[in-house]
């Protein structure tokens, strides 16, 4: 992956397991993961809702919770599935701003239980 991204000229950072376990990254990822719903929502539902509300972004986590783009959409689910992003190298809080993933951003993170998050 690193070779491909370097060849295309895209900026990237690969976080090692050690970096992921450092504060505040680990606590941020755990907090985000524990806020997710376990109810699946289709990619098409997310895409359509975000398209309707893209002008609202960047948006704080608290604002996204109070006025989600759709009643069934949880902003934390959109974070862990790669539709939204926020900086994880500083403390994540309700005031943290969420940003839409744009195709040119290539900024995302994925949380899985296999890494104890």
DSSP file (Angstrom, degrees, kcal/mol; ACC not computed):
  #  RESIDUE AA STRUCTURE BP1 BP2  ACC     N-H-->O    O-->H-N    N-H-->O    O-->H-N    TCO  KAPPA ALPHA  PHI   PSI    X-CA   Y-CA   Z-CA
    1    1 A X     >        0   0    0      0, 0.0     4,-2.7     0, 0.0     5,-0.2   0.000 360.0 360.0 360.0 -46.6    0.0    0.0    0.0
    2    2 A X  H  >  +     0   0    0      1,-0.2     4,-2.5     2,-0.2     5,-0.2   0.896 360.0  50.9 -59.6 -41.0    2.8    2.4    0.9
    3    3 A X  H  > S+     0   0    0      2,-0.2     4,-2.2     1,-0.2    -1,-0.2   0.920 111.3  47.8 -63.2 -44.3    4.5    1.8   -2.4
    4    4 A X  H  > S+     0   0    0      2,-0.2     4,-1.9     1,-0.2    -2,-0.2   0.936 113.5  46.6 -62.5 -47.7    1.4    2.5   -4.3
    5    5 A X  H  X>S+     0   0    0     -4,-2.7     5,-1.8     1,-0.2     4,-0.7   0.885 112.2  50.4 -65.0 -38.3    0.5    5.7   -2.5
    6    6 A X  H ><5S+     0   0    0     -4,-2.5     3,-0.7    -5,-0.2    -1,-0.2   0.906 109.5  52.1 -64.4 -40.3    4.1    7.0   -2.8
    7    7 A X  H 3<5S+     0   0    0     -4,-2.2    -2,-0.2     1,-0.2    -1,-0.2   0.864 110.2  47.7 -63.4 -37.3    4.0    6.2   -6.5
    8    8 A X  H 3<5S-     0   0    0     -4,-1.9    -1,-0.2    -5,-0.1    -2,-0.2   0.556 112.5-119.6 -82.5  -7.2    0.7    8.2   -7.0
    9    9 A X  T <<5 +     0   0    0     -3,-0.7     2,-0.3    -4,-0.7    -3,-0.2   0.623  61.8 148.1  81.0  12.3    2.1   11.1   -5.0
   10   10 A X      < -     0   0    0     -5,-1.8    -1,-0.3    -6,-0.2     2,-0.2  -0.614  49.4-120.4 -83.5 139.9   -0.6   10.9   -2.3
   11   11 A X        +     0   0    0     -2,-0.3     2,-0.3     2,-0.0    -1,-0.1  -0.545  44.7 161.2 -74.1 142.5    0.2   11.9    1.3
   12   12 A X        -     0   0    0     -2,-0.2     2,-0.4     2,-0.0    95,-0.1  -0.988  29.8-154.7-156.8 162.0   -0.2    9.1    3.7
   13   13 A X        -     0   0    0     -2,-0.3     2,-0.6     2,-0.0    -2,-0.0  -0.981   9.0-155.0-141.5 130.8    0.7    7.9    7.2
   14   14 A X        -     0   0    0     -2,-0.4     2,-0.5   -12,-0.0    -2,-0.0  -0.933  15.7-147.9-105.8 121.7    0.7    4.3    8.3
   15   15 A X        -     0   0    0     -2,-0.6     2,-0.1     4,-0.0    -2,-0.0  -0.767   9.7-141.1 -92.9 130.1    0.3    4.0   12.1
   16   16 A X     >  -     0   0    0     -2,-0.5     4,-2.4     1,-0.1     5,-0.2  -0.332  29.0-104.3 -78.6 167.6    2.0    1.1   13.8
   17   17 A X  H  > S+     0   0    0      1,-0.2     4,-1.4     2,-0.2     5,-0.1   0.890 123.9  54.6 -59.7 -38.4    0.4   -0.9   16.6
   18   18 A X  H  4 S+     0   0    0      1,-0.2     4,-0.4     2,-0.2    -1,-0.2   0.912 109.0  46.9 -62.2 -42.9    2.7    1.0   19.0
   19   19 A X  H >4 S+     0   0    0      1,-0.2     3,-1.1     2,-0.2     7,-0.2   0.882 109.8  54.0 -66.8 -37.9    1.4    4.4   17.7
   20   20 A X  H 3< S+     0   0    0     -4,-2.4    -1,-0.2     1,-0.2    -2,-0.2   0.800 106.4  52.7 -66.0 -27.5   -2.2    3.3   17.9
   21   21 A X  T 3< S+     0   0    0     -4,-1.4    -1,-0.2    -5,-0.2    -2,-0.2   0.489  89.5 101.3 -88.0  -3.1   -1.7    2.3   21.5
   22   22 A X  S <> S-     0   0    0     -3,-1.1     4,-2.2    -4,-0.4     3,-0.4  -0.508  81.1 -73.2 -80.3 150.0   -0.4    5.7   22.5
   23   23 A X  T  4 S+     0   0    0      1,-0.3    -1,-0.1     2,-0.2    -2,-0.1  -0.602 111.6  15.6 -77.4 145.3   -2.5    8.3   24.2
   24   24 A X  T  > S+     0   0    0     -2,-0.2     4,-2.6    64,-0.1    -1,-0.3  -0.975 120.0  61.9 -91.4   4.2   -4.7    9.9   23.1
   25   25 A X  H  > S+     0   0    0     -3,-0.4     4,-2.7     1,-0.2     5,-0.2   0.937 106.9  45.3 -56.7 -51.3   -5.1    7.8   19.9
   26   26 A X  H  X S+     0   0    0     -4,-2.2     4,-2.4     1,-0.2    -1,-0.2   0.928 114.9  46.4 -61.5 -46.6   -6.1    4.6   21.7
   27   27 A X  H  > S+     0   0    0      1,-0.2     4,-2.5    -5,-0.2    -1,-0.2   0.877 112.6  51.8 -65.9 -35.0   -8.6    6.3   24.0
   28   28 A X  H  X S+     0   0    0     -4,-2.6     4,-2.7    60,-0.2     5,-0.2   0.942 110.9  46.7 -63.9 -47.3  -10.1    8.2   21.1
   29   29 A X  H  X S+     0   0    0     -4,-2.7     4,-2.5    -5,-0.2    -2,-0.2   0.895 113.7  48.6 -63.8 -39.5  -10.6    5.1   19.1
   30   30 A X  H  X S+     0   0    0     -4,-2.4     4,-2.5    -5,-0.2    -1,-0.2   0.934 111.8  49.1 -64.5 -45.2  -12.1    3.2   22.0
   31   31 A X  H  X S+     0   0    0     -4,-2.5     4,-0.7     1,-0.2    -2,-0.2   0.934 113.3  46.5 -61.3 -46.3  -14.5    6.1   22.8
   32   32 A X  H >< S+     0   0    0     -4,-2.7     3,-1.2     1,-0.2     4,-0.5   0.944 112.3  50.5 -60.8 -48.1  -15.6    6.4   19.2
   33   33 A X  H >< S+     0   0    0     -4,-2.5     3,-1.3     1,-0.3    -1,-0.2   0.893 107.6  52.7 -58.6 -42.0  -16.1    2.6   18.9
   34   34 A X  H 3< S+     0   0    0     -4,-2.5    -1,-0.3     1,-0.3    -2,-0.2   0.610 103.7  58.5 -73.7 -10.0  -18.2    2.4   22.1
   35   35 A X  T << S+     0   0    0     -3,-1.2    -1,-0.3    -4,-0.7    41,-0.2   0.525  85.5 106.6 -91.5  -7.2  -20.5    5.1   20.8
   36   36 A X    <   -     0   0    0     -3,-1.3     2,-0.3    -4,-0.5    39,-0.0  -0.346  68.7-125.8 -75.1 152.8  -21.5    3.2   17.7
   37   37 A X        -     0   0    0      2,-0.1    -1,-0.1    37,-0.1    -2,-0.1  -0.637   7.9-140.1 -87.6 153.2  -24.8    1.5   17.2
   38   38 A X  S    S+     0   0    0     -2,-0.3     2,-0.6     2,-0.1    -1,-0.1   0.132  71.8 108.0 -99.7  20.3  -24.8   -2.2   16.3
   39   39 A X  S    S-     0   0    0     33,-0.1    -2,-0.1     1,-0.0     2,-0.1  -0.875  71.3-127.8 -99.6 118.8  -27.6   -1.6   13.8
   40   40 A X        -     0   0    0     -2,-0.6     2,-0.4     1,-0.0    -2,-0.1  -0.388  23.6-170.9 -70.0 141.5  -26.5   -1.9   10.2
   41   41 A X        -     0   0    0     -2,-0.1    32,-0.0    36,-0.0     5,-0.0  -0.990  27.8-110.7-128.1 138.6  -27.3    0.9    7.8
   42   42 A X     >  -     0   0    0     -2,-0.4     4,-1.9     1,-0.1     5,-0.2  -0.290  18.4-121.9 -71.6 154.3  -26.6    0.5    4.1
   43   43 A X  H  > S+     0   0    0      1,-0.2     4,-3.0     2,-0.2     5,-0.2   0.863 114.0  57.0 -60.3 -36.3  -23.9    2.5    2.3
   44   44 A X  H  > S+     0   0    0      2,-0.2     4,-2.5     1,-0.2    -1,-0.2   0.890 104.8  50.5 -65.4 -39.0  -26.6    4.0    0.0
   45   45 A X  H  > S+     0   0    0      2,-0.2     4,-2.2     1,-0.2    -1,-0.2   0.915 114.1  45.0 -63.5 -42.4  -28.6    5.3    3.0
   46   46 A X  H  X S+     0   0    0     -4,-1.9     4,-2.7     2,-0.2     5,-0.3   0.945 113.0  50.1 -65.8 -48.0  -25.4    7.0    4.3
   47   47 A X  H  X S+     0   0    0     -4,-3.0     4,-2.1     1,-0.2    -2,-0.2   0.917 112.8  46.6 -57.0 -46.3  -24.4    8.3    1.0
   48   48 A X  H  X S+     0   0    0     -4,-2.5     4,-1.8     2,-0.2    -1,-0.2   0.911 113.4  48.0 -65.0 -43.5  -27.8    9.8    0.3
   49   49 A X  H  X S+     0   0    0     -4,-2.2     4,-1.2     1,-0.2    -2,-0.2   0.916 113.6  46.8 -65.3 -43.3  -28.1   11.4    3.8
   50   50 A X  H  < S+     0   0    0     -4,-2.7     4,-0.5     1,-0.2    -1,-0.2   0.862 108.7  55.6 -68.7 -34.4  -24.6   12.9    3.6
   51   51 A X  H >< S+     0   0    0     -4,-2.1     3,-0.6    -5,-0.3    -1,-0.2   0.893 107.9  49.5 -63.3 -38.9  -25.2   14.3    0.1
   52   52 A X  H 3< S+     0   0    0     -4,-1.8    -1,-0.2     1,-0.2    -2,-0.2   0.789 122.6  32.4 -68.9 -27.1  -28.3   16.1    1.4
   53   53 A X  T >< S+     0   0    0     -4,-1.2     3,-1.9     1,-0.1     4,-0.4   0.161  78.2 116.5-118.4  17.6  -26.4   17.6    4.3
   54   54 A X  G X  S+     0   0    0     -3,-0.6     3,-1.2    -4,-0.5    46,-0.1   0.781  70.4  64.5 -62.2 -26.5  -22.9   18.1    3.0
   55   55 A X  G 3  S+     0   0    0      1,-0.2    -1,-0.3    -4,-0.2    -2,-0.1   0.694  92.0  65.4 -70.1 -16.4  -23.1   21.9    3.3
   56   56 A X  G <  S+     0   0    0     -3,-1.9     2,-0.2     3,-0.0    -1,-0.2   0.652  86.3 134.2 -78.2 -15.2  -23.3   21.5    7.1
   57   57 A X    <   +     0   0    0     -3,-1.2     2,-0.2    -4,-0.4    42,-0.1  -0.628  41.4  52.9 -92.2 147.1  -19.8   20.0    7.4
   58   58 A X  S    S+     0   0    0     40,-0.7     2,-0.4    -2,-0.2    41,-0.2   0.478  83.2 166.9 -68.3 149.9  -17.5   20.4    9.1
   59   59 A X  E     -A   98   0A   0     39,-1.8    39,-3.7    -2,-0.2    -2,-0.1  -0.994  37.1-110.2-140.8 138.1  -19.8   19.9   12.1
   60   60 A X  E  >  -A   97   0A   0     -2,-0.4     4,-2.4    37,-0.3    37,-0.2  -0.317  28.8-117.5 -68.3 155.4  -19.1   19.2   15.7
   61   61 A X  H  > S+     0   0    0     35,-2.1     4,-2.1    32,-0.4     5,-0.2   0.915 115.9  52.7 -58.4 -43.3  -19.8   15.8   17.1
   62   62 A X  H  > S+     0   0    0     32,-2.8     4,-2.1     1,-0.2    -1,-0.2   0.900 110.0  47.5 -63.0 -39.4  -22.4   17.2   19.5
   63   63 A X  H  > S+     0   0    0     31,-0.4     4,-2.4     1,-0.2    -1,-0.2   0.887 110.7  52.2 -67.4 -37.8  -24.2   19.0   16.6
   64   64 A X  H  < S+     0   0    0     -4,-2.4    -2,-0.2     1,-0.2    -1,-0.2   0.847 110.6  48.3 -66.7 -33.1  -24.1   15.8   14.6
   65   65 A X  H >< S+     0   0    0     -4,-2.1     3,-0.6    -5,-0.2    -2,-0.2   0.905 113.9  46.1 -71.5 -41.4  -25.7   13.9   17.4
   66   66 A X  H 3< S+     0   0    0     -4,-2.1    -2,-0.2     1,-0.3     2,-0.2   0.850 130.1  21.6 -71.0 -34.8  -28.4   16.5   18.0
   67   67 A X  T 3< S-     0   0    0     -4,-2.4    -1,-0.3    -5,-0.2    -2,-0.1  -0.595  81.6-173.3-133.9  72.5  -29.3   16.8   14.3
   68   68 A X    <   -     0   0    0     -3,-0.6     3,-0.1    -2,-0.2    -3,-0.1  -0.270  37.9-113.8 -65.0 154.4  -28.1   13.7   12.5
   69   69 A X  S    S+     0   0    0      1,-0.2     2,-0.3    -5,-0.1    -1,-0.1   0.714 104.1  10.7 -62.2 -18.3  -28.4   13.7    8.7
   70   70 A X  S >  S-     0   0    0      3,-0.3     3,-2.0     1,-0.1    -1,-0.2  -0.964  80.6-116.9-155.8 144.8  -31.0   10.9    9.1
   71   71 A X  T 3  S+     0   0    0     -2,-0.3    -3,-0.1     1,-0.3    -2,-0.1   0.789 115.8  48.0 -56.8 -28.2  -32.8    9.6   12.2
   72   72 A X  T 3  S+     0   0    0      2,-0.0     2,-0.5    -4,-0.0    -1,-0.3   0.460  93.9  94.3 -91.7  -0.6  -31.2    6.2   11.8
   73   73 A X    <   -     0   0    0     -3,-2.0     2,-0.5   -28,-0.1    -3,-0.3  -0.818  55.3-163.0-102.6 129.0  -27.7    7.4   11.2
   74   74 A X    >>  -     0   0    0     -2,-0.5     4,-1.6     1,-0.1     3,-0.7  -0.912  18.8-140.0-104.3 127.0  -25.2    7.7   14.1
   75   75 A X  H 3> S+     0   0    0     -2,-0.5     4,-1.6     1,-0.2     9,-0.1   0.807 102.9  58.5 -59.5 -27.5  -22.2    9.9   13.4
   76   76 A X  H 3> S+     0   0    0    -41,-0.2     4,-2.4     2,-0.2    -1,-0.2   0.878 103.1  51.9 -69.6 -36.4  -19.9    7.5   15.2
   77   77 A X  H <> S+     0   0    0     -3,-0.7     4,-1.5     1,-0.2    -1,-0.2   0.885 109.0  50.8 -63.5 -37.6  -21.0    4.7   12.8
   78   78 A X  H  <>S+     0   0    0     -4,-1.6     5,-2.6     2,-0.2     6,-1.7   0.818 109.6  51.9 -70.8 -29.4  -20.1    7.0    9.9
   79   79 A X  H ><5S+     0   0    0     -4,-1.6     3,-1.3     4,-0.2    30,-0.5   0.960 112.0  43.2 -67.3 -52.3  -16.7    7.6   11.5
   80   80 A X  H 3<5S+     0   0    0     -4,-2.4    31,-0.5     1,-0.3    -2,-0.2   0.733 113.5  52.4 -71.5 -20.5  -15.7    4.0   11.9
   81   81 A X  T 3<5S-     0   0    0     -4,-1.5    -1,-0.3    -5,-0.2    -2,-0.2   0.416 118.3-107.9 -96.3   3.3  -17.0    3.0    8.5
   82   82 A X  T < 5S+     0   0    0     -3,-1.3    -3,-0.2    27,-0.3    -2,-0.1   0.672  88.5 111.3  89.3  16.7  -15.0    5.7    6.7
   83   83 A X  S   <S+     0   0    0     -5,-2.6    18,-2.2    -6,-0.2     2,-0.3   0.749  84.6  25.7 -90.8 -27.9  -17.6    8.3    5.7
   84   84 A X  E     -B  100   0B   0     -6,-1.7     2,-0.3    16,-0.2    -2,-0.2  -0.869  69.7-163.1-127.9 161.6  -16.5   10.9    8.1
   85   85 A X  E     +B   99   0B   0     14,-2.2    14,-2.6    -2,-0.3     2,-0.3  -0.982   9.5 178.3-143.2 160.0  -13.2   11.7    9.8
   86   86 A X        -     0   0    0     -2,-0.3     2,-0.2    12,-0.2    12,-0.1  -0.966  45.6 -85.2-149.9 157.2  -11.8   13.7   12.7
   87   87 A X        -     0   0    0     10,-0.3     3,-0.2    -2,-0.3     9,-0.0  -0.471  36.5-176.0 -66.7 133.2   -8.3   14.1   14.0
   88   88 A X        +     0   0    0     -2,-0.2   -60,-0.2     1,-0.1   -59,-0.2   0.403  68.5  79.9-109.4   0.6   -7.5   11.3   16.4
   89   89 A X  S    S+     0   0    0      2,-0.1     2,-0.3   -65,-0.1   -64,-0.1   0.408  96.0  47.7 -90.3   4.1   -4.0   12.6   17.5
   90   90 A X  S    S-     0   0    0     -3,-0.2   -66,-0.1   -66,-0.1     0, 0.0  -0.930 112.6 -67.5-134.2 161.2   -5.6   15.1   19.9
   91   91 A X        -     0   0    0     -2,-0.3     2,-0.4     1,-0.1    -2,-0.1  -0.220  48.2-142.3 -55.0 125.9   -8.4   14.5   22.5
   92   92 A X        +     0   0    0    -68,-0.2     2,-0.3    -4,-0.1    -1,-0.1  -0.776  34.2 155.6 -90.5 132.7  -11.7   13.8   20.8
   93   93 A X    >   -     0   0    0     -2,-0.4     3,-1.8     4,-0.0   -32,-0.4  -0.848  61.5 -82.7-144.1 176.1  -14.7   15.4   22.5
   94   94 A X  T 3  S+     0   0    0      1,-0.3   -32,-2.8    -2,-0.3   -31,-0.4   0.754 127.8  57.8 -57.7 -22.4  -18.2   16.5   21.6
   95   95 A X  T 3  S+     0   0    0    -34,-0.2    -1,-0.3   -35,-0.2     2,-0.1   0.598  80.0 113.2 -84.1 -10.5  -16.6   19.8   20.4
   96   96 A X    <   -     0   0    0     -3,-1.8   -35,-2.1   -36,-0.1     2,-0.3  -0.369  70.0-121.4 -63.3 137.2  -14.4   17.9   17.9
   97   97 A X  E     -A   60   0A   0    -37,-0.2     2,-0.4   -36,-0.1   -10,-0.3  -0.648  17.0-146.2 -86.9 136.2  -15.3   18.7   14.3
   98   98 A X  E     -A   59   0A   0    -39,-3.7   -39,-1.8    -2,-0.3   -40,-0.7  -0.773  14.4-160.3 -95.2 142.9  -16.3   16.0   11.9
   99   99 A X  E     -B   85   0B   0    -14,-2.6   -14,-2.2    -2,-0.4     2,-0.2  -0.946  20.7-112.7-124.8 145.7  -15.4   16.3    8.2
  100  100 A X  E     -B   84   0B   0     -2,-0.4     2,-0.6   -16,-0.2   -16,-0.2  -0.522  32.7-117.5 -71.7 141.4  -16.8   14.6    5.2
  101  101 A X        -     0   0    0    -18,-2.2     2,-0.3    -2,-0.2    -1,-0.1  -0.715  32.2-163.0 -77.3 124.3  -14.5   12.2    3.4
  102  102 A X    >>  -     0   0    0     -2,-0.6     3,-1.8     1,-0.1     4,-1.0  -0.809  30.5-113.8-104.3 152.0  -13.9   13.5   -0.1
  103  103 A X  T 34 S+     0   0    0     -2,-0.3    -1,-0.1     1,-0.3     3,-0.1   0.849 118.4  50.5 -55.2 -35.0  -12.4   11.2   -2.7
  104  104 A X  T 34 S+     0   0    0      1,-0.2    -1,-0.3     2,-0.1    -3,-0.0   0.638  99.4  68.5 -79.7 -12.1   -9.3   13.3   -2.8
  105  105 A X  T <4  -     0   0    0     -3,-1.8    -2,-0.2     2,-0.1    -1,-0.2   0.947  66.8-171.8 -70.4 -49.3   -8.8   13.2    1.0
  106  106 A X     <  +     0   0    0     -4,-1.0     2,-0.5     1,-0.2    -3,-0.1   0.870  36.8 139.5  52.5  39.0   -8.0    9.5    1.4
  107  107 A X        +     0   0    0     -5,-0.3     2,-0.3   -25,-0.1    -1,-0.2  -0.962  20.5 123.7-112.4 120.8   -8.2   10.1    5.2
  108  108 A X        -     0   0    0     -2,-0.5     2,-0.3    -3,-0.1   -23,-0.1  -0.987  38.4-151.6-163.9 163.4  -10.0    7.3    7.1
  109  109 A X        -     0   0    0    -30,-0.5     2,-0.4    -2,-0.3   -27,-0.3  -0.989   7.9-154.7-141.4 153.5   -9.6    4.9    9.9
  110  110 A X        -     0   0    0     -2,-0.3     2,-0.5   -29,-0.1   -29,-0.1  -0.994   7.2-154.2-129.5 131.5  -11.2    1.6   10.5
  111  111 A X        +     0   0    0    -31,-0.5     2,-0.3    -2,-0.4    -2,-0.0  -0.912  16.3 175.2-110.1 129.5  -11.7    0.1   13.9
  112  112 A X    > > -     0   0    0     -2,-0.5     3,-1.3     1,-0.1     5,-0.8  -0.961  37.2-128.4-130.6 152.0  -11.9   -3.7   14.3
  113  113 A X  G > 5S+     0   0    0     -2,-0.3     3,-2.2     1,-0.2    -1,-0.1   0.722  98.7  79.6 -70.0 -20.2  -12.1   -5.8   17.5
  114  114 A X  G 3 5S+     0   0    0      1,-0.3    -1,-0.2     2,-0.1    -3,-0.0   0.704  93.4  50.8 -63.6 -16.7   -9.2   -7.9   16.4
  115  115 A X  G < 5S-     0   0    0     -3,-1.3    -1,-0.3   -98,-0.0    -2,-0.1   0.088 121.5-105.6-106.3  22.2   -6.9   -5.2   17.6
  116  116 A X  T < 5       0   0    0     -3,-2.2    -3,-0.2     1,-0.1    -2,-0.1   0.817 360.0 360.0  62.9  35.3   -8.5   -4.9   21.0
  117  117 A X      <       0   0    0     -5,-0.8    -4,-0.2   -88,-0.0   -84,-0.1   0.418 360.0 360.0-101.8 360.0  -10.4   -1.6   20.4
